[in-house]
Amino acid sequence: MSRQMGDNHRRFLQTMMVNGIIDEHGARALYQYCCETHHTQYAPDKLDEFIDTINSRLQPMFMQIRKGMSEDNGQQYYALVNMAETDITRMSSDYADNELELFRKTMDLIVGSENGKASSTDILNTTDSMTTKKLKKSETEHLLSRLVHDKWLSEKRGEYTLSTRCIIEMEPYIRTMYQDQFKECHICRNIAFQCQICENPTCGIKIHNPCVARYFKGRSEPRCPACDDFWPHEIPAHMRSPSSQQVSINRTVSTGITSSPTRRSEMARESRSTLVGLWSCLK
């Protein structure tokens, strides 16, 4: 496939700029839509090669569409990430200093926990030790809602986890800042927070729940792949939830690629602040 950037690539990138992250089902549907709309060859098994073409244009701007797995359901996602910055300062234009401090403290709680989660109560309690301007309870709750909305955190029944987008984009930061705390999944070798742990004290490997489901599927007596001890945990059913992004993607791609400065300005405000300069790829 040609490495030349076409309108089909630009339409795909435009959608990524607005959404930030899309699941594999949505990415494949978007890929097909872009190729068919611009009357270019569509090869169902060439999505990653198609994205490589876009990444070749993004590389000078230290951006990349990167693939990663959801710890929740094992589904693959594609995220537009900033490689020029490797820490939380990339969020500085969207969040105030005290908001960034609370996010760091939330990450500390999540990474340091055994189950990869932090309760809203524990997060609220960290505000007492803030060195920047202390956030009120209502401000903290509003910030957590924003972090979930912006896809940095996920929330379920009052417990917060690092979102798929956060793990994909912050991986270098996590590996550097928490090198003595995080572990990799023994199966997929990606960072593991929500996982099962081998109970053998001399082993202690971690395996993502979706990786557990895949690895032990059909095995009558599950045993640790590292130490061969019996695996005592419940084996979760391997399920993939249907895409929830199709409506959003269809609404975005239907707008087409516009050269209108007003429309571009509107979409830039909707996109993440780190995407400044990417409009040149849409020309």
C-alpha positions as CSV (number, residue, x, y, z in Angstrom):
1,M,0.0,0.0,0.0
2,S,1.3,3.4,-0.9
3,R,2.7,5.6,1.9
4,Q,1.2,8.7,0.3
5,M,-1.3,10.5,2.5
6,G,-4.7,10.7,0.8
7,D,-8.1,12.2,1.7
8,N,-9.1,8.8,3.2
9,H,-6.1,9.1,5.7
10,R,-7.0,12.7,6.4
11,R,-10.6,11.9,7.2
12,F,-9.5,9.1,9.5
13,L,-7.0,11.4,11.3
14,Q,-9.6,14.2,11.6
15,T,-11.9,11.8,13.4
16,M,-9.1,10.7,15.7
17,M,-8.3,14.3,16.5
18,V,-11.9,14.8,17.7
19,N,-12.3,11.5,19.5
20,G,-8.8,11.0,20.9
21,I,-9.4,7.3,21.2
22,I,-11.6,4.8,19.5
23,D,-12.1,1.0,19.9
24,E,-11.0,-1.5,17.3
25,H,-14.5,-2.1,16.0
26,G,-15.0,1.6,15.5
27,A,-11.5,2.0,13.9
28,R,-12.3,-0.7,11.4
29,A,-15.7,0.8,10.6
30,L,-14.1,4.2,10.2
31,Y,-11.3,2.8,8.0
32,Q,-13.9,1.2,5.7
33,Y,-16.0,4.4,5.6
34,C,-13.0,6.6,4.7
35,C,-11.9,4.3,1.9
36,E,-15.3,3.9,0.4
37,T,-16.2,7.6,0.7
38,H,-13.0,8.6,-1.1
39,H,-13.1,5.7,-3.6
40,T,-9.9,4.2,-2.6
41,Q,-8.9,0.5,-2.1
42,Y,-10.3,-1.0,1.1
43,A,-8.4,-4.1,2.4
44,P,-10.0,-5.3,5.7
45,D,-6.7,-6.7,6.9
46,K,-4.6,-3.6,6.2
47,L,-5.9,-1.3,9.0
48,D,-2.5,-1.2,10.8
49,E,-0.7,-0.5,7.5
50,F,-3.2,2.3,6.8
51,I,-2.5,3.8,10.2
52,D,1.3,3.4,9.6
53,T,0.9,5.7,6.7
54,I,-0.7,8.4,8.9
55,N,1.9,7.9,11.6
56,S,4.7,8.5,9.0
57,R,3.3,12.0,8.6
58,L,2.7,12.5,12.3
59,Q,6.3,11.5,13.3
60,P,7.9,14.9,12.7
61,M,5.3,16.4,15.2
62,F,6.0,13.6,17.7
63,M,2.5,12.3,17.5
64,Q,1.3,8.8,16.9
65,I,-1.8,6.7,16.6
66,R,-0.9,3.9,19.1
67,K,-2.7,0.6,19.8
68,G,-3.4,-0.7,23.3
69,M,-5.7,-3.1,25.2
70,S,-8.5,-2.3,27.6
71,E,-7.9,-3.9,31.0
72,D,-11.6,-4.0,31.5
73,N,-12.7,-6.2,28.6
74,G,-9.5,-7.0,26.6
75,Q,-10.7,-5.0,23.6
76,Q,-8.1,-3.3,21.5
77,Y,-8.1,0.5,21.2
78,Y,-6.4,3.1,19.0
79,A,-5.4,6.4,20.7
80,L,-3.8,9.5,19.3
81,V,-0.9,10.2,21.6
82,N,1.8,12.8,22.2
83,M,5.3,11.4,22.3
84,A,7.1,14.6,22.8
85,E,6.2,14.8,26.4
86,T,6.3,11.8,28.7
87,D,4.7,13.1,31.9
88,I,1.5,14.8,33.2
89,T,2.7,18.2,32.1
90,R,1.1,17.4,28.7
91,M,-2.2,18.1,30.4
92,S,-1.1,21.5,31.7
93,S,-3.0,23.6,29.2
94,D,-6.2,21.9,30.2
95,Y,-5.9,21.7,33.9
96,A,-4.7,24.0,36.7
97,D,-1.6,23.2,38.8
98,N,-3.7,22.0,41.8
99,E,-5.8,19.9,39.5
100,L,-2.7,18.2,38.1
101,E,-1.4,17.6,41.6
102,L,-4.6,15.8,42.5
103,F,-4.4,13.7,39.3
104,R,-0.8,12.7,40.3
105,K,-2.0,11.8,43.7
106,T,-4.8,9.8,42.2
107,M,-2.3,8.0,40.0
108,D,-0.2,7.2,43.1
109,L,-3.2,5.6,44.8
110,I,-4.2,3.6,41.8
111,V,-0.7,2.3,40.9
112,G,0.1,1.6,44.6
113,S,-3.1,-0.4,45.1
114,E,-3.4,-4.2,44.8
115,N,-6.4,-4.0,42.5
116,G,-5.6,-1.0,40.4
117,K,-8.4,1.1,41.9
118,A,-8.8,4.2,44.1
119,S,-12.0,5.0,45.9
120,S,-13.5,8.5,45.7
121,T,-13.1,8.7,49.5
122,D,-9.4,8.0,49.4
123,I,-9.0,10.6,46.6
124,L,-10.9,13.2,48.5
125,N,-8.6,12.5,51.5
126,T,-5.5,13.3,49.5
127,T,-6.5,16.9,49.2
128,D,-5.4,17.5,52.8
129,S,-1.8,16.9,51.8
130,M,-1.8,19.1,48.7
131,T,1.1,21.6,48.3
132,T,-0.7,23.7,45.8
133,K,-4.1,25.4,46.4
134,K,-6.3,22.9,48.2
135,L,-9.4,21.8,46.3
136,K,-12.8,21.9,48.0
137,K,-14.9,18.7,48.0
138,S,-17.2,20.0,45.3
139,E,-14.2,21.0,43.2
140,T,-12.6,17.6,43.6
141,E,-15.8,15.9,42.6
142,H,-16.1,18.2,39.5
143,L,-12.5,17.5,38.6
144,L,-12.9,13.7,38.8
145,S,-15.9,14.1,36.5
146,R,-13.8,16.0,34.0
147,L,-11.0,13.5,34.1
148,V,-13.6,10.8,33.3
149,H,-15.1,12.8,30.6
150,D,-11.7,13.6,29.1
151,K,-10.9,9.8,29.2
152,W,-8.0,10.0,31.7
153,L,-9.9,8.0,34.3
154,S,-12.7,5.5,34.4
155,E,-15.2,5.2,37.2
156,K,-17.5,2.5,38.4
157,R,-19.5,2.5,41.6
158,G,-17.3,5.2,43.2
159,E,-14.0,3.5,42.3
160,Y,-11.6,5.0,39.8
161,T,-9.1,3.3,37.5
162,L,-6.7,4.6,34.9
163,S,-8.5,4.6,31.5
164,T,-7.3,2.8,28.5
165,R,-6.3,6.1,26.9
166,C,-4.3,7.1,30.0
167,I,-2.4,3.8,30.1
168,I,-1.6,4.0,26.4
169,E,-0.5,7.6,26.5
170,M,1.1,7.7,29.9
171,E,3.0,4.4,29.6
172,P,6.5,5.9,29.4
173,Y,5.7,8.1,32.5
174,I,4.3,5.1,34.4
175,R,7.3,2.9,33.6
176,T,9.7,5.7,34.7
177,M,7.9,7.1,37.8
178,Y,6.6,3.8,39.2
179,Q,9.2,1.3,38.1
180,D,9.3,-0.4,41.5
181,Q,5.5,-0.6,41.8
182,F,4.0,-1.6,38.5
183,K,4.2,-5.0,36.9
184,E,3.7,-6.3,33.4
185,C,1.1,-8.9,32.4
186,H,2.9,-12.2,32.0
187,I,0.9,-13.0,28.9
188,C,0.7,-9.8,26.9
189,R,3.7,-7.9,28.5
190,N,1.7,-4.7,28.8
191,I,1.4,-2.8,32.1
192,A,-1.0,-4.6,34.4
193,F,-3.2,-2.9,37.1
194,Q,-6.5,-4.7,37.1
195,C,-5.4,-8.3,37.1
196,Q,-5.0,-11.6,38.9
197,I,-1.8,-12.4,40.9
198,C,-0.2,-15.8,41.4
199,E,-0.4,-16.6,45.1
200,N,3.0,-18.4,45.2
201,P,5.1,-16.0,47.2
202,T,8.2,-16.9,45.1
203,C,6.3,-16.1,41.9
204,G,3.6,-13.4,42.1
205,I,3.2,-12.8,38.4
206,K,0.3,-10.7,37.2
207,I,-2.1,-11.5,34.4
208,H,-4.8,-9.2,33.1
209,N,-8.3,-10.5,33.6
210,P,-9.0,-10.7,29.8
211,C,-5.6,-12.4,29.3
212,V,-6.6,-14.9,32.1
213,A,-9.8,-15.7,30.3
214,R,-8.0,-16.3,27.0
215,Y,-5.0,-18.2,28.4
216,F,-7.0,-20.6,30.6
217,K,-9.9,-21.1,28.2
218,G,-10.7,-24.8,27.9
219,R,-8.1,-25.9,30.5
220,S,-9.6,-28.2,33.1
221,E,-6.9,-27.4,35.7
222,P,-5.5,-23.9,35.4
223,R,-1.9,-23.6,36.4
224,C,0.4,-20.6,36.6
225,P,2.3,-20.2,33.4
226,A,5.4,-19.2,35.3
227,C,5.7,-21.5,38.3
228,D,3.1,-24.2,37.4
229,D,1.3,-23.8,40.8
230,F,-2.5,-24.3,40.7
231,W,-4.2,-21.0,39.7
232,P,-6.8,-20.5,42.5
233,H,-8.7,-17.5,41.1
234,E,-12.0,-17.6,39.3
235,I,-11.5,-17.6,35.5
236,P,-13.5,-14.8,34.1
237,A,-15.6,-15.3,31.0
238,H,-14.0,-13.7,27.9
239,M,-16.4,-11.1,26.7
240,R,-16.1,-8.2,24.3
241,S,-18.6,-5.4,24.7
242,P,-20.0,-4.0,21.5
243,S,-18.7,-0.7,20.2
244,S,-20.3,2.3,21.9
245,Q,-18.6,4.8,19.6
246,Q,-20.2,4.1,16.2
247,V,-22.7,6.9,16.5
248,S,-20.0,9.4,17.4
249,I,-17.8,8.3,14.6
250,N,-20.5,8.3,12.0
251,R,-21.5,11.8,13.1
252,T,-17.9,13.0,12.8
253,V,-17.0,11.5,9.5
254,S,-20.2,12.6,7.9
255,T,-19.1,16.2,8.2
256,G,-16.3,15.6,5.7
257,I,-13.0,17.3,5.5
258,T,-13.5,21.0,5.4
259,S,-11.1,23.8,4.6
260,S,-13.3,26.3,6.5
261,P,-11.1,28.2,9.1
262,T,-14.2,28.5,11.3
263,R,-15.0,24.8,11.2
264,R,-11.3,24.0,11.8
265,S,-11.2,26.3,14.8
266,E,-14.3,24.7,16.2
267,M,-12.9,21.2,15.8
268,A,-9.6,22.3,17.3
269,R,-11.4,23.4,20.4
270,E,-13.2,20.1,20.6
271,S,-9.9,18.2,20.1
272,R,-7.2,17.9,22.7
273,S,-4.9,20.8,23.2
274,T,-1.9,18.7,22.3
275,L,-3.0,18.5,18.7
276,V,-2.0,22.0,17.8
277,G,-0.2,21.9,14.5
278,L,-1.8,18.7,13.2
279,W,-4.1,20.5,10.9
280,S,-1.2,20.7,8.4
281,C,-1.7,17.0,7.9
282,L,-5.3,17.7,6.7
283,K,-4.2,20.0,3.9
